Amino acid sequence: MRALICRAWGSIDDLTVEEIGPPAPGADEVLIDVRATSVNYADSLMVAGKYQTRPPFPFSPGLETAGVVARCGADATRFKPGDRVMATLAWGGLAEQAVAKESETFAIPAGMSFEEAGAFPIAYISSDVAIRWQGRLEAGETLLVLGAAGGVGLTAVEIGKAMGARVIAGASTAEKLAVAREHGADDGINYATENLTERVMALTGDRGADVCFDPIGGELADAALSSLGWGGRMLLVGFVGGVPQIPANRLLVKNRSALGCSLRHYRFNAPDKLRASVQALLGWYAAGKLKPHVSHRLPLERSVEAIRLLTDRKALGKIVVTLGS
């Protein structure tokens, strides 16, 4: 099979598409003929050797995928060959075949394309477990979403609306804010030209946001923390803008919380909560409340370009690598 291969820690520019032997599923795994795989910021970190997971060489990046079941392991009984599925992966999605744990494999609902399914698991599940279980967002509360037109941020906008919250989208361009509004944001803040804290306070009558979903970090995190009202919860989802330093006194004075939000925790330590999130997400998709946004579709040979578009923050929604027929 063809696969995007990493043979040493370094730049994504060193990755090459090669012919390699196909993977074999373990007893509790399924082998998937891949049709679409979304790229994630973590792919570039993994290739650089800076991610929590360091696969043995050679390996293919790709943390999620969608396709058709080709073969099932001896203990994998929920699926059969020919089933349409999507899955989260340890790695290996940027290839013509991938193996996934059956427990992290989900049936693709009717009406969802392979491209949408390939863009669904990581972003939507990551956002939901953060907002639902860590943020404890309630209907009627205000959710501030930074990076609101990105692959993860846009899903947070939709999930916040589905939960009955008022959603304030933060982004760096008018084009990105327009996309966030199309997906349900009630208000928008261009933090490249506007003061984030002042605008949040103006929009909330000086009450502040109840929850902030932050996949950016960096300098924005300080303004976002100041935007939180009494009892506000700051969800730390990613650090594409740098790792912020959060003074403890600023949490204490308004009874705020800063919460790390990692999908890995739910995969390994709270699978029941993860399954509950997936069930809710698929229900919202069926009801038309979630509409995966794929801004770019590229073939396997252009996978490096796909990852580069993401790391250069040129994506609106998700970028998908397509394979097969």
LUMTOR-655176 format. One line per 10 residues: number of its first residue (from 1); their letters; for each residue x, y, z of C-alpha. Coordinates in pm, 1 decimal. Example, Ala and Ser with C-alpha at 12.3 -4.5 7.8 and 13.67 -1.06 7.14 Angstrom:
# LUMTOR-655176
1) as) 1230.0,-450.0,780.0; 1367.0,-106.0,714.0
//
This chain:
# LUMTOR-655176
1) mralicrawg) 0.0,0.0,0.0; 101.0,365.9,-31.7; 160.6,566.9,283.3; 313.9,894.5,396.3; 626.5,784.9,581.4; 835.6,941.9,858.2; 1179.1,780.4,906.3; 1338.4,1030.5,1148.5; 1231.3,1313.3,1376.2; 1233.6,1641.5,1189.4
11) siddltveei) 1036.2,1857.6,949.3; 720.4,1754.1,768.4; 909.1,1845.4,450.2; 1116.0,1528.6,500.3; 808.2,1304.5,472.0; 772.4,1091.9,159.2; 497.4,881.7,3.6; 624.1,524.9,-25.9; 506.2,171.0,-99.5; 510.2,-35.9,220.4
21) gppapgadev) 354.9,-354.2,348.5; -2.1,-324.7,480.5; -70.7,-332.7,856.5; -237.9,-631.3,1023.4; -514.5,-582.5,1281.7; -466.8,-712.8,1634.8; -733.8,-913.7,1810.7; -924.4,-604.1,1926.6; -865.7,-399.0,1609.9; -1017.4,-343.7,1267.3
31) lidvratsvn) -832.6,-290.2,938.9; -975.8,0.7,740.7; -946.3,73.5,369.8; -895.9,447.7,403.8; -1107.0,691.9,204.5; -1035.7,1016.4,389.9; -803.2,1130.0,668.7; -798.6,1476.3,822.5; -469.5,1634.3,919.3; -420.0,1783.0,1265.7
41) yadslmvagk) -167.3,2016.4,1423.8; -49.6,1721.1,1631.2; 72.6,1549.8,1312.0; 349.2,1808.5,1278.1; 438.2,1771.9,1646.6; 454.8,1392.6,1615.9; 684.0,1411.0,1312.7; 911.2,1650.4,1505.1; 923.6,1410.8,1801.8; 746.6,1664.3,2024.8
51) yqtrppfpfs) 412.9,1486.2,2070.7; 309.3,1271.4,2368.7; 322.6,965.9,2142.3; 653.5,874.2,1974.9; 588.5,587.0,1731.5; 864.5,351.1,1620.3; 1015.5,424.9,1279.3; 901.9,408.6,1011.8; 547.7,531.3,1073.3; 269.0,727.3,907.3
61) pgletagvva) 116.1,1028.2,1083.7; -261.7,1068.5,1090.1; -469.4,1058.6,1408.8; -812.0,993.8,1258.7; -956.1,831.5,950.4; -1267.3,717.0,768.5; -1321.1,432.8,526.3; -1449.7,79.8,483.6; -1374.2,-214.2,712.1; -1148.4,-461.6,529.6
71) rcgadatrfk) -1087.5,-712.5,808.2; -1164.3,-757.5,1178.4; -949.1,-901.9,1454.1; -1061.8,-1214.7,1635.0; -1216.2,-1023.0,1926.0; -1362.4,-738.0,1720.4; -1729.1,-825.5,1675.6; -1910.8,-492.5,1638.9; -1820.2,-447.9,1271.5; -1790.2,-659.7,959.2
81) pgdrvmatla) -1606.9,-614.4,628.0; -1779.4,-355.2,413.9; -1904.2,-138.8,702.8; -1846.5,236.9,670.2; -1655.7,358.1,976.6; -1455.5,644.8,1121.8; -1196.2,612.3,1394.4; -941.4,783.4,1615.2; -590.7,640.7,1580.2; -262.7,634.6,1766.2
91) wgglaeqava) -102.7,711.4,1425.3; -115.7,574.0,1071.2; -412.1,748.7,909.0; -220.8,895.6,613.8; -204.4,565.3,430.8; -422.2,350.4,208.5; -494.5,118.8,502.1; -499.4,183.0,876.5; -569.2,-16.6,1192.7; -788.2,115.7,1472.5
101) kesetfaipa) -902.1,-11.7,1809.5; -1257.2,-137.8,1775.4; -1345.4,62.1,2088.0; -1238.0,382.4,1908.7; -1413.7,298.8,1582.7; -1762.5,430.4,1509.4; -2020.2,367.8,1238.2; -2054.4,654.2,991.6; -2414.0,780.7,1009.3; -2636.9,789.6,704.0
111) gmsfeeagaf) -2583.6,1099.3,495.4; -2228.8,1165.2,616.8; -1965.6,1154.7,343.0; -1625.3,993.8,389.0; -1469.1,1341.7,376.5; -1692.8,1465.0,657.3; -1630.2,1146.1,854.3; -1254.7,1176.0,810.4; -1277.1,1525.2,959.4; -1513.6,1432.4,1243.2
121) piayissdva) -1357.8,1226.9,1526.6; -1065.3,1428.7,1663.7; -1212.1,1779.3,1639.8; -1568.5,1708.7,1747.1; -1488.9,1458.3,2021.0; -1204.9,1673.4,2159.8; -1432.1,1977.3,2172.7; -1724.1,1792.7,2326.5; -1531.6,1625.5,2608.7; -1370.2,1959.6,2689.6
131) irwqgrleag) -1691.8,2161.3,2691.4; -1916.8,1892.7,2842.1; -1702.0,1725.4,3106.2; -1439.3,1988.9,3190.3; -1623.7,2312.4,3114.6; -1961.7,2187.6,3240.8; -2129.6,2433.8,3005.7; -2496.8,2492.3,3081.6; -2777.3,2625.1,2862.3; -2798.5,3001.7,2886.1
141) etllvlgaag) -2430.4,3048.8,2969.1; -2183.1,3236.7,2748.2; -1909.3,3043.9,2567.8; -1612.4,3234.4,2424.6; -1433.8,3038.1,2148.8; -1088.0,3144.1,2032.9; -961.3,3031.6,1693.2; -1329.4,2996.1,1612.6; -1287.0,2918.7,1242.1; -1017.6,2654.0,1290.0
151) gvgltaveig) -1068.8,2280.4,1272.6; -1133.2,2247.0,1646.3; -1270.4,2594.3,1719.1; -1549.0,2567.8,1462.9; -1671.3,2245.1,1622.1; -1674.1,2418.3,1961.8; -1898.4,2689.7,1816.1; -2147.3,2428.8,1694.1; -2136.9,2227.1,2015.6; -2188.8,2537.4,2228.7
161) kamgarviag) -2498.9,2627.9,2027.7; -2627.9,2270.4,2044.6; -2594.8,2287.9,2424.8; -2801.4,2606.8,2434.5; -2523.8,2855.7,2509.4; -2464.4,3202.3,2372.8; -2148.2,3172.9,2163.1; -1899.3,3454.7,2110.3; -1651.1,3368.8,1835.3; -1299.1,3509.8,1838.4
171) astaeklava) -1086.3,3502.8,1522.3; -819.1,3704.7,1344.1; -999.6,3800.4,1020.2; -1345.2,3905.4,904.6; -1354.5,3601.2,674.5; -1298.2,3363.5,965.3; -1564.5,3536.1,1174.1; -1811.6,3503.4,886.2; -1752.9,3126.6,878.9; -1804.2,3106.3,1256.3
181) rehgaddgin) -2134.0,3293.7,1225.4; -2246.0,3055.1,949.9; -2195.4,2774.0,1202.0; -2398.2,2937.0,1476.6; -2189.5,3202.4,1654.7; -2407.7,3477.0,1800.6; -2135.9,3742.6,1810.8; -1784.7,3785.0,1673.9; -1465.3,3956.2,1787.4; -1170.9,4024.0,1555.3
191) yatenlterv) -889.3,4006.1,1808.7; -640.1,4128.3,1549.9; -809.5,4469.9,1549.6; -1023.5,4474.8,1867.0; -946.4,4444.1,2236.7; -1071.0,4096.2,2326.3; -1140.0,4163.4,2694.3; -1317.5,4493.6,2634.8; -1537.3,4348.4,2362.0; -1638.1,4044.9,2570.1
201) maltgdrgad) -1729.8,4270.1,2861.0; -1928.9,4499.2,2631.9; -2117.3,4207.3,2480.5; -2197.1,4055.5,2820.9; -2285.7,4374.6,3008.9; -1960.1,4349.9,3210.4; -2056.0,4005.0,3336.9; -1786.3,3822.5,3140.6; -1792.2,3481.7,2973.4; -1872.3,3167.1,3168.4
211) vcfdpiggel) -1645.0,2937.9,2966.9; -1354.7,3009.0,2731.2; -1249.7,2742.4,2480.4; -884.8,2815.5,2396.3; -694.9,2610.2,2134.9; -451.8,2900.0,2074.1; -275.3,2992.7,2397.7; 5.7,3246.0,2368.9; -66.8,3613.8,2427.5; -440.7,3568.8,2371.4
221) adaalsslgw) -471.8,3356.1,2684.5; -409.4,3654.5,2913.9; -688.6,3858.5,2756.2; -916.3,3555.2,2753.4; -860.8,3496.9,3124.8; -955.6,3858.9,3194.1; -1271.3,3803.1,2987.1; -1400.9,3538.7,3227.7; -1657.4,3635.1,3487.6; -1707.5,3496.1,3838.9
231) ggrmllvgfv) -1666.5,3119.4,3837.5; -1542.5,3123.9,3477.7; -1377.8,2811.7,3336.5; -1086.3,2839.2,3094.1; -1042.1,2529.4,2879.1; -683.1,2480.0,2764.2; -713.5,2277.0,2443.4; -394.8,2359.5,2252.3; -98.7,2593.8,2227.0; -42.9,2679.4,1859.9
241) ggvpqipanr) 37.1,3035.6,1974.0; 262.2,2929.8,2261.5; 220.4,2798.9,2615.6; 71.9,3065.6,2846.6; 167.5,3125.8,3207.9; -144.6,3165.9,3424.4; -95.7,3344.6,3760.7; -277.7,3160.3,4039.0; -394.9,3482.7,4202.7; -602.6,3569.3,3895.7
251) llvknrsalg) -785.6,3241.3,3933.1; -848.6,3290.8,4304.9; -989.3,3644.6,4300.5; -1287.5,3553.1,4080.8; -1314.0,3184.6,4165.4; -1200.1,3094.8,3813.1; -1058.8,2764.7,3692.0; -800.3,2678.7,3426.2; -855.3,2324.3,3302.8; -640.9,2105.5,3080.4
261) cslrhyrfna) -851.5,1926.9,2818.9; -692.7,1625.6,2648.6; -882.0,1368.5,2444.0; -616.1,1115.7,2545.2; -747.1,1116.1,2903.5; -1093.6,1011.2,2792.7; -960.6,750.1,2550.1; -749.6,582.8,2818.2; -915.5,665.4,3151.4; -1279.3,763.3,3092.4
271) pdklrasvqa) -1407.3,564.7,2790.8; -1768.5,574.4,2916.8; -1767.1,953.9,2905.5; -1607.9,945.1,2561.1; -1882.5,714.7,2432.2; -2148.1,942.7,2582.3; -1993.3,1235.7,2396.4; -1989.4,1043.0,2068.4; -2353.2,944.5,2112.9; -2453.9,1306.5,2170.1
281) llgwyaagkl) -2248.6,1425.8,1871.5; -2399.1,1172.4,1632.8; -2745.9,1266.7,1756.3; -2677.8,1633.0,1685.1; -2540.0,1546.6,1341.7; -2856.4,1353.3,1258.8; -3060.4,1653.7,1372.7; -2864.0,1886.1,1142.2; -2696.9,2078.2,1425.0; -2341.9,1978.8,1327.9
291) kphvshrlpl) -2209.1,2047.0,979.1; -1842.5,1949.5,935.4; -1662.1,2216.3,733.7; -1390.2,2089.2,499.2; -1202.8,2377.4,338.9; -937.5,2177.7,145.9; -927.2,1831.1,-12.2; -591.2,1700.8,-132.1; -460.4,1361.3,-250.2; -211.9,1154.8,-50.1
301) ersveairll) 78.5,1284.2,-261.2; 4.9,1637.2,-130.1; -18.6,1541.0,239.1; 276.4,1761.1,336.0; 102.6,2056.2,172.2; -212.1,1969.0,367.9; -26.2,1974.4,700.6; 152.7,2296.2,601.5; -177.4,2471.9,530.6; -282.4,2382.8,883.2
311) tdrkalgkiv) 37.5,2485.0,1063.0; 42.0,2813.3,867.0; -314.0,2870.1,997.5; -463.0,2904.1,650.0; -743.8,2655.9,708.1; -1108.5,2733.7,764.3; -1242.2,2422.4,929.8; -1068.0,2096.3,844.6; -822.4,1985.8,574.6; -876.0,1633.1,440.8
321) vtlgs) -647.9,1398.6,249.2; -855.1,1174.9,20.3; -767.7,821.5,-89.0; -929.0,538.3,-282.4; -1240.0,556.3,-496.1
//
